Amino acid sequence: MAEEKPHQALYRRYRPQTPAEVIGQDHVVRALTGSIRENRLHHAFLFCGPRGTGQTSTARLLAKMVNCGNGPTAEPCGVCSQCVTI
């Protein structure tokens, strides 16, 4: 018998891993990457909107950008322990 892969929900399988992969929220990604590039991070960000518009995905991307081992960066590496954990 073929070995089965563990089930993974679609929202986790297709979640964007970099800012370039986010679709339909260009204004949000532009604001977040710009604030990181200019070293002007605020103490809080509020992600709101109807279901399915990417609040959690965008928040996870922001967490990667801020906590990446390469320092706060607009392009997280995706391979350091912090990026992998998030």
PyMOL Python script that loads the backbone (N, CA, C, O; Angstrom):
from pymol import cmd

cmd.read_pdbstr("""\
ATOM      1  N   MET A   1       0.834  -1.184   0.000  1.00  0.00           N
ATOM      2  CA  MET A   1       0.000   0.000   0.000  1.00  0.00           C
ATOM      3  C   MET A   1       0.878   1.246   0.000  1.00  0.00           C
ATOM      4  O   MET A   1       1.958   1.269   0.590  1.00  0.00           O
ATOM      5  N   ALA A   2       0.396   2.259  -0.663  1.00  0.00           N
ATOM      6  CA  ALA A   2       1.112   3.523  -0.702  1.00  0.00           C
ATOM      7  C   ALA A   2       0.952   4.240   0.636  1.00  0.00           C
ATOM      8  O   ALA A   2      -0.111   4.206   1.255  1.00  0.00           O
ATOM      9  N   GLU A   3       2.024   4.882   1.061  1.00  0.00           N
ATOM     10  CA  GLU A   3       1.988   5.616   2.327  1.00  0.00           C
ATOM     11  C   GLU A   3       1.209   6.910   2.138  1.00  0.00           C
ATOM     12  O   GLU A   3       1.475   7.674   1.209  1.00  0.00           O
ATOM     13  N   GLU A   4       0.249   7.152   3.020  1.00  0.00           N
ATOM     14  CA  GLU A   4      -0.579   8.349   2.914  1.00  0.00           C
ATOM     15  C   GLU A   4       0.103   9.533   3.574  1.00  0.00           C
ATOM     16  O   GLU A   4       0.751   9.398   4.612  1.00  0.00           O
ATOM     17  N   LYS A   5      -0.054  10.695   2.954  1.00  0.00           N
ATOM     18  CA  LYS A   5       0.461  11.926   3.538  1.00  0.00           C
ATOM     19  C   LYS A   5      -0.530  12.401   4.591  1.00  0.00           C
ATOM     20  O   LYS A   5      -1.736  12.206   4.434  1.00  0.00           O
ATOM     21  N   PRO A   6      -0.039  13.024   5.666  1.00  0.00           N
ATOM     22  CA  PRO A   6      -0.973  13.539   6.668  1.00  0.00           C
ATOM     23  C   PRO A   6      -1.842  14.637   6.073  1.00  0.00           C
ATOM     24  O   PRO A   6      -1.399  15.412   5.225  1.00  0.00           O
ATOM     25  N   HIS A   7      -3.071  14.689   6.529  1.00  0.00           N
ATOM     26  CA  HIS A   7      -4.023  15.685   6.035  1.00  0.00           C
ATOM     27  C   HIS A   7      -3.578  17.089   6.445  1.00  0.00           C
ATOM     28  O   HIS A   7      -3.153  17.300   7.581  1.00  0.00           O
ATOM     29  N   GLN A   8      -3.673  18.027   5.539  1.00  0.00           N
ATOM     30  CA  GLN A   8      -3.373  19.420   5.836  1.00  0.00           C
ATOM     31  C   GLN A   8      -4.465  20.274   5.207  1.00  0.00           C
ATOM     32  O   GLN A   8      -4.778  20.139   4.024  1.00  0.00           O
ATOM     33  N   ALA A   9      -5.037  21.152   6.018  1.00  0.00           N
ATOM     34  CA  ALA A   9      -6.123  21.996   5.535  1.00  0.00           C
ATOM     35  C   ALA A   9      -5.655  22.871   4.384  1.00  0.00           C
ATOM     36  O   ALA A   9      -4.492  23.272   4.334  1.00  0.00           O
ATOM     37  N   LEU A  10      -6.562  23.165   3.458  1.00  0.00           N
ATOM     38  CA  LEU A  10      -6.204  23.967   2.285  1.00  0.00           C
ATOM     39  C   LEU A  10      -5.677  25.346   2.657  1.00  0.00           C
ATOM     40  O   LEU A  10      -4.748  25.847   2.023  1.00  0.00           O
ATOM     41  N   TYR A  11      -6.270  25.969   3.693  1.00  0.00           N
ATOM     42  CA  TYR A  11      -5.828  27.312   4.061  1.00  0.00           C
ATOM     43  C   TYR A  11      -4.398  27.310   4.573  1.00  0.00           C
ATOM     44  O   TYR A  11      -3.723  28.337   4.505  1.00  0.00           O
ATOM     45  N   ARG A  12      -3.919  26.179   5.086  1.00  0.00           N
ATOM     46  CA  ARG A  12      -2.522  26.110   5.517  1.00  0.00           C
ATOM     47  C   ARG A  12      -1.615  25.716   4.369  1.00  0.00           C
ATOM     48  O   ARG A  12      -0.470  26.163   4.309  1.00  0.00           O
ATOM     49  N   ARG A  13      -2.095  24.898   3.468  1.00  0.00           N
ATOM     50  CA  ARG A  13      -1.276  24.439   2.353  1.00  0.00           C
ATOM     51  C   ARG A  13      -0.959  25.574   1.387  1.00  0.00           C
ATOM     52  O   ARG A  13       0.146  25.644   0.850  1.00  0.00           O
ATOM     53  N   TYR A  14      -1.919  26.457   1.166  1.00  0.00           N
ATOM     54  CA  TYR A  14      -1.748  27.509   0.182  1.00  0.00           C
ATOM     55  C   TYR A  14      -1.548  28.885   0.791  1.00  0.00           C
ATOM     56  O   TYR A  14      -1.756  29.890   0.111  1.00  0.00           O
ATOM     57  N   ARG A  15      -1.150  28.956   2.057  1.00  0.00           N
ATOM     58  CA  ARG A  15      -0.910  30.242   2.711  1.00  0.00           C
ATOM     59  C   ARG A  15       0.356  30.875   2.131  1.00  0.00           C
ATOM     60  O   ARG A  15       1.375  30.198   1.998  1.00  0.00           O
ATOM     61  N   PRO A  16       0.306  32.167   1.785  1.00  0.00           N
ATOM     62  CA  PRO A  16       1.501  32.816   1.226  1.00  0.00           C
ATOM     63  C   PRO A  16       2.641  32.847   2.236  1.00  0.00           C
ATOM     64  O   PRO A  16       2.424  33.079   3.425  1.00  0.00           O
ATOM     65  N   GLN A  17       3.850  32.613   1.754  1.00  0.00           N
ATOM     66  CA  GLN A  17       5.025  32.573   2.610  1.00  0.00           C
ATOM     67  C   GLN A  17       5.902  33.814   2.473  1.00  0.00           C
ATOM     68  O   GLN A  17       6.771  34.058   3.309  1.00  0.00           O
ATOM     69  N   THR A  18       5.677  34.591   1.428  1.00  0.00           N
ATOM     70  CA  THR A  18       6.430  35.832   1.226  1.00  0.00           C
ATOM     71  C   THR A  18       5.435  36.933   0.852  1.00  0.00           C
ATOM     72  O   THR A  18       4.330  36.636   0.399  1.00  0.00           O
ATOM     73  N   PRO A  19       5.814  38.192   1.034  1.00  0.00           N
ATOM     74  CA  PRO A  19       4.913  39.286   0.653  1.00  0.00           C
ATOM     75  C   PRO A  19       4.545  39.261  -0.831  1.00  0.00           C
ATOM     76  O   PRO A  19       3.450  39.689  -1.196  1.00  0.00           O
ATOM     77  N   ALA A  20       5.427  38.776  -1.678  1.00  0.00           N
ATOM     78  CA  ALA A  20       5.156  38.735  -3.116  1.00  0.00           C
ATOM     79  C   ALA A  20       4.040  37.749  -3.461  1.00  0.00           C
ATOM     80  O   ALA A  20       3.416  37.880  -4.514  1.00  0.00           O
ATOM     81  N   GLU A  21       3.778  36.776  -2.605  1.00  0.00           N
ATOM     82  CA  GLU A  21       2.758  35.767  -2.870  1.00  0.00           C
ATOM     83  C   GLU A  21       1.355  36.201  -2.457  1.00  0.00           C
ATOM     84  O   GLU A  21       0.385  35.516  -2.781  1.00  0.00           O
ATOM     85  N   VAL A  22       1.226  37.316  -1.754  1.00  0.00           N
ATOM     86  CA  VAL A  22      -0.086  37.792  -1.312  1.00  0.00           C
ATOM     87  C   VAL A  22      -0.826  38.364  -2.516  1.00  0.00           C
ATOM     88  O   VAL A  22      -0.286  39.187  -3.257  1.00  0.00           O
ATOM     89  N   ILE A  23      -2.065  37.922  -2.704  1.00  0.00           N
ATOM     90  CA  ILE A  23      -2.859  38.348  -3.844  1.00  0.00           C
ATOM     91  C   ILE A  23      -4.035  39.187  -3.351  1.00  0.00           C
ATOM     92  O   ILE A  23      -4.726  38.800  -2.408  1.00  0.00           O
ATOM     93  N   GLY A  24      -4.258  40.317  -3.981  1.00  0.00           N
ATOM     94  CA  GLY A  24      -5.428  41.122  -3.696  1.00  0.00           C
ATOM     95  C   GLY A  24      -5.317  42.056  -2.503  1.00  0.00           C
ATOM     96  O   GLY A  24      -6.286  42.743  -2.180  1.00  0.00           O
ATOM     97  N   GLN A  25      -4.190  42.103  -1.849  1.00  0.00           N
ATOM     98  CA  GLN A  25      -3.996  42.990  -0.707  1.00  0.00           C
ATOM     99  C   GLN A  25      -2.710  43.795  -0.885  1.00  0.00           C
ATOM    100  O   GLN A  25      -1.935  43.958   0.057  1.00  0.00           O
ATOM    101  N   ASP A  26      -2.494  44.289  -2.085  1.00  0.00           N
ATOM    102  CA  ASP A  26      -1.255  44.998  -2.401  1.00  0.00           C
ATOM    103  C   ASP A  26      -1.042  46.218  -1.513  1.00  0.00           C
ATOM    104  O   ASP A  26       0.085  46.496  -1.103  1.00  0.00           O
ATOM    105  N   HIS A  27      -2.107  46.941  -1.214  1.00  0.00           N
ATOM    106  CA  HIS A  27      -1.973  48.139  -0.387  1.00  0.00           C
ATOM    107  C   HIS A  27      -1.520  47.798   1.027  1.00  0.00           C
ATOM    108  O   HIS A  27      -0.773  48.561   1.640  1.00  0.00           O
ATOM    109  N   VAL A  28      -1.963  46.665   1.544  1.00  0.00           N
ATOM    110  CA  VAL A  28      -1.561  46.247   2.886  1.00  0.00           C
ATOM    111  C   VAL A  28      -0.095  45.820   2.890  1.00  0.00           C
ATOM    112  O   VAL A  28       0.674  46.221   3.764  1.00  0.00           O
ATOM    113  N   VAL A  29       0.284  45.011   1.915  1.00  0.00           N
ATOM    114  CA  VAL A  29       1.671  44.534   1.832  1.00  0.00           C
ATOM    115  C   VAL A  29       2.619  45.708   1.617  1.00  0.00           C
ATOM    116  O   VAL A  29       3.699  45.751   2.206  1.00  0.00           O
ATOM    117  N   ARG A  30       2.222  46.655   0.780  1.00  0.00           N
ATOM    118  CA  ARG A  30       3.061  47.831   0.522  1.00  0.00           C
ATOM    119  C   ARG A  30       3.264  48.647   1.796  1.00  0.00           C
ATOM    120  O   ARG A  30       4.369  49.122   2.060  1.00  0.00           O
ATOM    121  N   ALA A  31       2.202  48.811   2.588  1.00  0.00           N
ATOM    122  CA  ALA A  31       2.310  49.573   3.836  1.00  0.00           C
ATOM    123  C   ALA A  31       3.204  48.848   4.846  1.00  0.00           C
ATOM    124  O   ALA A  31       4.023  49.483   5.510  1.00  0.00           O
ATOM    125  N   LEU A  32       3.055  47.534   4.967  1.00  0.00           N
ATOM    126  CA  LEU A  32       3.857  46.782   5.939  1.00  0.00           C
ATOM    127  C   LEU A  32       5.329  46.731   5.545  1.00  0.00           C
ATOM    128  O   LEU A  32       6.204  46.962   6.380  1.00  0.00           O
ATOM    129  N   THR A  33       5.606  46.433   4.286  1.00  0.00           N
ATOM    130  CA  THR A  33       7.009  46.370   3.864  1.00  0.00           C
ATOM    131  C   THR A  33       7.656  47.744   3.919  1.00  0.00           C
ATOM    132  O   THR A  33       8.832  47.864   4.264  1.00  0.00           O
ATOM    133  N   GLY A  34       6.897  48.782   3.582  1.00  0.00           N
ATOM    134  CA  GLY A  34       7.432  50.142   3.661  1.00  0.00           C
ATOM    135  C   GLY A  34       7.778  50.536   5.084  1.00  0.00           C
ATOM    136  O   GLY A  34       8.811  51.164   5.317  1.00  0.00           O
ATOM    137  N   SER A  35       6.925  50.175   6.049  1.00  0.00           N
ATOM    138  CA  SER A  35       7.210  50.526   7.441  1.00  0.00           C
ATOM    139  C   SER A  35       8.440  49.787   7.958  1.00  0.00           C
ATOM    140  O   SER A  35       9.189  50.321   8.777  1.00  0.00           O
ATOM    141  N   ILE A  36       8.649  48.573   7.488  1.00  0.00           N
ATOM    142  CA  ILE A  36       9.841  47.822   7.918  1.00  0.00           C
ATOM    143  C   ILE A  36      11.089  48.391   7.262  1.00  0.00           C
ATOM    144  O   ILE A  36      12.117  48.543   7.922  1.00  0.00           O
ATOM    145  N   ARG A  37      11.017  48.705   5.982  1.00  0.00           N
ATOM    146  CA  ARG A  37      12.181  49.270   5.285  1.00  0.00           C
ATOM    147  C   ARG A  37      12.596  50.612   5.872  1.00  0.00           C
ATOM    148  O   ARG A  37      13.784  50.928   5.923  1.00  0.00           O
ATOM    149  N   GLU A  38      11.621  51.401   6.315  1.00  0.00           N
ATOM    150  CA  GLU A  38      11.915  52.717   6.890  1.00  0.00           C
ATOM    151  C   GLU A  38      12.159  52.658   8.393  1.00  0.00           C
ATOM    152  O   GLU A  38      12.361  53.689   9.034  1.00  0.00           O
ATOM    153  N   ASN A  39      12.140  51.441   8.958  1.00  0.00           N
ATOM    154  CA  ASN A  39      12.356  51.234  10.394  1.00  0.00           C
ATOM    155  C   ASN A  39      11.354  52.051  11.228  1.00  0.00           C
ATOM    156  O   ASN A  39      11.722  52.689  12.215  1.00  0.00           O
ATOM    157  N   ARG A  40      10.095  52.014  10.813  1.00  0.00           N
ATOM    158  CA  ARG A  40       9.034  52.747  11.497  1.00  0.00           C
ATOM    159  C   ARG A  40       7.919  51.791  11.905  1.00  0.00           C
ATOM    160  O   ARG A  40       6.755  52.006  11.569  1.00  0.00           O
ATOM    161  N   LEU A  41       8.277  50.744  12.623  1.00  0.00           N
ATOM    162  CA  LEU A  41       7.277  49.783  13.079  1.00  0.00           C
ATOM    163  C   LEU A  41       6.464  50.358  14.229  1.00  0.00           C
ATOM    164  O   LEU A  41       7.016  50.962  15.149  1.00  0.00           O
ATOM    165  N   HIS A  42       5.184  50.172  14.173  1.00  0.00           N
ATOM    166  CA  HIS A  42       4.306  50.634  15.231  1.00  0.00           C
ATOM    167  C   HIS A  42       4.192  49.553  16.301  1.00  0.00           C
ATOM    168  O   HIS A  42       4.595  48.411  16.079  1.00  0.00           O
ATOM    169  N   HIS A  43       3.648  49.907  17.449  1.00  0.00           N
ATOM    170  CA  HIS A  43       3.550  48.951  18.547  1.00  0.00           C
ATOM    171  C   HIS A  43       2.395  47.984  18.369  1.00  0.00           C
ATOM    172  O   HIS A  43       2.344  46.965  19.057  1.00  0.00           O
ATOM    173  N   ALA A  44       1.462  48.273  17.464  1.00  0.00           N
ATOM    174  CA  ALA A  44       0.332  47.374  17.238  1.00  0.00           C
ATOM    175  C   ALA A  44      -0.177  47.523  15.803  1.00  0.00           C
ATOM    176  O   ALA A  44      -0.093  48.598  15.209  1.00  0.00           O
ATOM    177  N   PHE A  45      -0.699  46.438  15.268  1.00  0.00           N
ATOM    178  CA  PHE A  45      -1.330  46.434  13.956  1.00  0.00           C
ATOM    179  C   PHE A  45      -2.678  45.741  14.109  1.00  0.00           C
ATOM    180  O   PHE A  45      -2.777  44.723  14.794  1.00  0.00           O
ATOM    181  N   LEU A  46      -3.700  46.276  13.487  1.00  0.00           N
ATOM    182  CA  LEU A  46      -5.035  45.701  13.555  1.00  0.00           C
ATOM    183  C   LEU A  46      -5.404  45.192  12.168  1.00  0.00           C
ATOM    184  O   LEU A  46      -5.525  45.972  11.224  1.00  0.00           O
ATOM    185  N   PHE A  47      -5.581  43.884  12.053  1.00  0.00           N
ATOM    186  CA  PHE A  47      -5.976  43.269  10.791  1.00  0.00           C
ATOM    187  C   PHE A  47      -7.454  42.919  10.897  1.00  0.00           C
ATOM    188  O   PHE A  47      -7.836  42.053  11.684  1.00  0.00           O
ATOM    189  N   CYS A  48      -8.276  43.587  10.113  1.00  0.00           N
ATOM    190  CA  CYS A  48      -9.716  43.331  10.184  1.00  0.00           C
ATOM    191  C   CYS A  48     -10.285  43.263   8.770  1.00  0.00           C
ATOM    192  O   CYS A  48      -9.666  43.716   7.807  1.00  0.00           O
ATOM    193  N   GLY A  49     -11.472  42.688   8.677  1.00  0.00           N
ATOM    194  CA  GLY A  49     -12.152  42.557   7.395  1.00  0.00           C
ATOM    195  C   GLY A  49     -13.001  41.318   7.400  1.00  0.00           C
ATOM    196  O   GLY A  49     -12.979  40.548   8.361  1.00  0.00           O
ATOM    197  N   PRO A  50     -13.753  41.115   6.332  1.00  0.00           N
ATOM    198  CA  PRO A  50     -14.602  39.924   6.251  1.00  0.00           C
ATOM    199  C   PRO A  50     -13.761  38.653   6.193  1.00  0.00           C
ATOM    200  O   PRO A  50     -12.571  38.686   5.878  1.00  0.00           O
ATOM    201  N   ARG A  51     -14.399  37.551   6.500  1.00  0.00           N
ATOM    202  CA  ARG A  51     -13.703  36.263   6.481  1.00  0.00           C
ATOM    203  C   ARG A  51     -13.082  35.993   5.121  1.00  0.00           C
ATOM    204  O   ARG A  51     -13.668  36.284   4.078  1.00  0.00           O
ATOM    205  N   GLY A  52     -11.887  35.430   5.159  1.00  0.00           N
ATOM    206  CA  GLY A  52     -11.240  35.017   3.925  1.00  0.00           C
ATOM    207  C   GLY A  52     -10.471  36.091   3.193  1.00  0.00           C
ATOM    208  O   GLY A  52     -10.079  35.888   2.043  1.00  0.00           O
ATOM    209  N   THR A  53     -10.242  37.230   3.827  1.00  0.00           N
ATOM    210  CA  THR A  53      -9.514  38.292   3.130  1.00  0.00           C
ATOM    211  C   THR A  53      -8.047  38.346   3.504  1.00  0.00           C
ATOM    212  O   THR A  53      -7.332  39.235   3.041  1.00  0.00           O
ATOM    213  N   GLY A  54      -7.573  37.413   4.333  1.00  0.00           N
ATOM    214  CA  GLY A  54      -6.142  37.294   4.573  1.00  0.00           C
ATOM    215  C   GLY A  54      -5.612  37.914   5.845  1.00  0.00           C
ATOM    216  O   GLY A  54      -4.421  38.219   5.917  1.00  0.00           O
ATOM    217  N   GLN A  55      -6.448  38.116   6.860  1.00  0.00           N
ATOM    218  CA  GLN A  55      -5.960  38.721   8.095  1.00  0.00           C
ATOM    219  C   GLN A  55      -4.882  37.854   8.751  1.00  0.00           C
ATOM    220  O   GLN A  55      -3.812  38.355   9.097  1.00  0.00           O
ATOM    221  N   THR A  56      -5.154  36.577   8.922  1.00  0.00           N
ATOM    222  CA  THR A  56      -4.197  35.690   9.590  1.00  0.00           C
ATOM    223  C   THR A  56      -2.938  35.522   8.753  1.00  0.00           C
ATOM    224  O   THR A  56      -1.830  35.561   9.288  1.00  0.00           O
ATOM    225  N   SER A  57      -3.095  35.337   7.458  1.00  0.00           N
ATOM    226  CA  SER A  57      -1.922  35.175   6.586  1.00  0.00           C
ATOM    227  C   SER A  57      -1.038  36.414   6.624  1.00  0.00           C
ATOM    228  O   SER A  57       0.187  36.305   6.677  1.00  0.00           O
ATOM    229  N   THR A  58      -1.654  37.585   6.597  1.00  0.00           N
ATOM    230  CA  THR A  58      -0.882  38.828   6.630  1.00  0.00           C
ATOM    231  C   THR A  58      -0.210  39.007   7.985  1.00  0.00           C
ATOM    232  O   THR A  58       0.931  39.464   8.055  1.00  0.00           O
ATOM    233  N   ALA A  59      -0.901  38.655   9.053  1.00  0.00           N
ATOM    234  CA  ALA A  59      -0.306  38.761  10.387  1.00  0.00           C
ATOM    235  C   ALA A  59       0.884  37.809  10.525  1.00  0.00           C
ATOM    236  O   ALA A  59       1.894  38.167  11.129  1.00  0.00           O
ATOM    237  N   ARG A  60       0.773  36.618   9.979  1.00  0.00           N
ATOM    238  CA  ARG A  60       1.890  35.670  10.034  1.00  0.00           C
ATOM    239  C   ARG A  60       3.074  36.178   9.211  1.00  0.00           C
ATOM    240  O   ARG A  60       4.226  36.017   9.613  1.00  0.00           O
ATOM    241  N   LEU A  61       2.792  36.785   8.068  1.00  0.00           N
ATOM    242  CA  LEU A  61       3.868  37.371   7.265  1.00  0.00           C
ATOM    243  C   LEU A  61       4.563  38.495   8.017  1.00  0.00           C
ATOM    244  O   LEU A  61       5.790  38.596   7.995  1.00  0.00           O
ATOM    245  N   LEU A  62       3.785  39.337   8.681  1.00  0.00           N
ATOM    246  CA  LEU A  62       4.384  40.416   9.467  1.00  0.00           C
ATOM    247  C   LEU A  62       5.252  39.843  10.583  1.00  0.00           C
ATOM    248  O   LEU A  62       6.339  40.358  10.847  1.00  0.00           O
ATOM    249  N   ALA A  63       4.786  38.793  11.234  1.00  0.00           N
ATOM    250  CA  ALA A  63       5.580  38.157  12.287  1.00  0.00           C
ATOM    251  C   ALA A  63       6.893  37.625  11.726  1.00  0.00           C
ATOM    252  O   ALA A  63       7.938  37.749  12.365  1.00  0.00           O
ATOM    253  N   LYS A  64       6.844  37.031  10.532  1.00  0.00           N
ATOM    254  CA  LYS A  64       8.080  36.548   9.901  1.00  0.00           C
ATOM    255  C   LYS A  64       9.017  37.703   9.593  1.00  0.00           C
ATOM    256  O   LYS A  64      10.219  37.616   9.844  1.00  0.00           O
ATOM    257  N   MET A  65       8.469  38.792   9.046  1.00  0.00           N
ATOM    258  CA  MET A  65       9.305  39.933   8.683  1.00  0.00           C
ATOM    259  C   MET A  65       9.994  40.539   9.901  1.00  0.00           C
ATOM    260  O   MET A  65      11.157  40.936   9.826  1.00  0.00           O
ATOM    261  N   VAL A  66       9.288  40.611  11.008  1.00  0.00           N
ATOM    262  CA  VAL A  66       9.833  41.240  12.209  1.00  0.00           C
ATOM    263  C   VAL A  66      10.801  40.313  12.942  1.00  0.00           C
ATOM    264  O   VAL A  66      11.821  40.772  13.456  1.00  0.00           O
ATOM    265  N   ASN A  67      10.497  39.021  12.996  1.00  0.00           N
ATOM    266  CA  ASN A  67      11.274  38.084  13.802  1.00  0.00           C
ATOM    267  C   ASN A  67      12.309  37.287  13.031  1.00  0.00           C
ATOM    268  O   ASN A  67      12.972  36.432  13.618  1.00  0.00           O
ATOM    269  N   CYS A  68      12.473  37.532  11.745  1.00  0.00           N
ATOM    270  CA  CYS A  68      13.440  36.782  10.938  1.00  0.00           C
ATOM    271  C   CYS A  68      14.842  36.927  11.526  1.00  0.00           C
ATOM    272  O   CYS A  68      15.188  37.970  12.081  1.00  0.00           O
ATOM    273  N   GLY A  69      15.635  35.883  11.400  1.00  0.00           N
ATOM    274  CA  GLY A  69      16.997  35.893  11.911  1.00  0.00           C
ATOM    275  C   GLY A  69      17.881  36.926  11.234  1.00  0.00           C
ATOM    276  O   GLY A  69      18.921  37.291  11.782  1.00  0.00           O
ATOM    277  N   ASN A  70      17.498  37.405  10.065  1.00  0.00           N
ATOM    278  CA  ASN A  70      18.255  38.436   9.354  1.00  0.00           C
ATOM    279  C   ASN A  70      17.871  39.835   9.811  1.00  0.00           C
ATOM    280  O   ASN A  70      18.180  40.817   9.136  1.00  0.00           O
ATOM    281  N   GLY A  71      17.202  39.931  10.947  1.00  0.00           N
ATOM    282  CA  GLY A  71      16.766  41.228  11.460  1.00  0.00           C
ATOM    283  C   GLY A  71      15.425  41.592  10.866  1.00  0.00           C
ATOM    284  O   GLY A  71      14.955  40.894   9.968  1.00  0.00           O
ATOM    285  N   PRO A  72      14.793  42.644  11.323  1.00  0.00           N
ATOM    286  CA  PRO A  72      13.549  43.039  10.657  1.00  0.00           C
ATOM    287  C   PRO A  72      13.819  43.320   9.187  1.00  0.00           C
ATOM    288  O   PRO A  72      14.580  44.223   8.842  1.00  0.00           O
ATOM    289  N   THR A  73      13.189  42.538   8.334  1.00  0.00           N
ATOM    290  CA  THR A  73      13.428  42.638   6.906  1.00  0.00           C
ATOM    291  C   THR A  73      12.124  42.516   6.151  1.00  0.00           C
ATOM    292  O   THR A  73      11.219  41.801   6.583  1.00  0.00           O
ATOM    293  N   ALA A  74      12.016  43.210   5.023  1.00  0.00           N
ATOM    294  CA  ALA A  74      10.808  43.144   4.210  1.00  0.00           C
ATOM    295  C   ALA A  74      10.710  41.827   3.447  1.00  0.00           C
ATOM    296  O   ALA A  74       9.634  41.475   2.965  1.00  0.00           O
ATOM    297  N   GLU A  75      11.811  41.099   3.332  1.00  0.00           N
ATOM    298  CA  GLU A  75      11.818  39.799   2.660  1.00  0.00           C
ATOM    299  C   GLU A  75      12.365  38.745   3.618  1.00  0.00           C
ATOM    300  O   GLU A  75      13.578  38.545   3.670  1.00  0.00           O
ATOM    301  N   PRO A  76      11.499  38.059   4.386  1.00  0.00           N
ATOM    302  CA  PRO A  76      11.984  37.033   5.312  1.00  0.00           C
ATOM    303  C   PRO A  76      12.637  35.884   4.559  1.00  0.00           C
ATOM    304  O   PRO A  76      12.239  35.547   3.444  1.00  0.00           O
ATOM    305  N   CYS A  77      13.658  35.282   5.193  1.00  0.00           N
ATOM    306  CA  CYS A  77      14.432  34.240   4.516  1.00  0.00           C
ATOM    307  C   CYS A  77      13.642  32.940   4.363  1.00  0.00           C
ATOM    308  O   CYS A  77      13.790  32.246   3.357  1.00  0.00           O
ATOM    309  N   GLY A  78      12.813  32.604   5.340  1.00  0.00           N
ATOM    310  CA  GLY A  78      12.020  31.396   5.275  1.00  0.00           C
ATOM    311  C   GLY A  78      12.756  30.135   5.681  1.00  0.00           C
ATOM    312  O   GLY A  78      12.171  29.052   5.665  1.00  0.00           O
ATOM    313  N   VAL A  79      14.038  30.247   6.050  1.00  0.00           N
ATOM    314  CA  VAL A  79      14.805  29.056   6.420  1.00  0.00           C
ATOM    315  C   VAL A  79      15.339  29.118   7.855  1.00  0.00           C
ATOM    316  O   VAL A  79      15.696  28.082   8.416  1.00  0.00           O
ATOM    317  N   CYS A  80      15.400  30.292   8.450  1.00  0.00           N
ATOM    318  CA  CYS A  80      15.903  30.373   9.832  1.00  0.00           C
ATOM    319  C   CYS A  80      14.873  29.763  10.784  1.00  0.00           C
ATOM    320  O   CYS A  80      13.724  29.541  10.405  1.00  0.00           O
ATOM    321  N   SER A  81      15.289  29.498  12.004  1.00  0.00           N
ATOM    322  CA  SER A  81      14.401  28.811  12.942  1.00  0.00           C
ATOM    323  C   SER A  81      13.152  29.627  13.249  1.00  0.00           C
ATOM    324  O   SER A  81      12.078  29.050  13.424  1.00  0.00           O
ATOM    325  N   GLN A  82      13.261  30.940  13.320  1.00  0.00           N
ATOM    326  CA  GLN A  82      12.088  31.773  13.590  1.00  0.00           C
ATOM    327  C   GLN A  82      11.086  31.710  12.438  1.00  0.00           C
ATOM    328  O   GLN A  82       9.885  31.570  12.666  1.00  0.00           O
ATOM    329  N   CYS A  83      11.570  31.811  11.219  1.00  0.00           N
ATOM    330  CA  CYS A  83      10.687  31.765  10.055  1.00  0.00           C
ATOM    331  C   CYS A  83       9.997  30.399   9.933  1.00  0.00           C
ATOM    332  O   CYS A  83       8.807  30.322   9.628  1.00  0.00           O
ATOM    333  N   VAL A  84      10.751  29.338  10.173  1.00  0.00           N
ATOM    334  CA  VAL A  84      10.170  28.001  10.071  1.00  0.00           C
ATOM    335  C   VAL A  84       9.116  27.784  11.149  1.00  0.00           C
ATOM    336  O   VAL A  84       8.077  27.177  10.890  1.00  0.00           O
ATOM    337  N   THR A  85       9.380  28.278  12.353  1.00  0.00           N
ATOM    338  CA  THR A  85       8.435  28.116  13.451  1.00  0.00           C
ATOM    339  C   THR A  85       7.135  28.867  13.163  1.00  0.00           C
ATOM    340  O   THR A  85       6.048  28.351  13.424  1.00  0.00           O
ATOM    341  N   ILE A  86       7.243  30.064  12.634  1.00  0.00           N
ATOM    342  CA  ILE A  86       6.040  30.852  12.333  1.00  0.00           C
ATOM    343  C   ILE A  86       5.317  30.246  11.156  1.00  0.00           C
ATOM    344  O   ILE A  86       4.277  30.758  10.741  1.00  0.00           O
TER     345      ILE A  86
END
""", "prot")
cmd.dss("prot")
cmd.show_as("cartoon", "prot")
cmd.util.cbc("prot")
cmd.orient("prot")
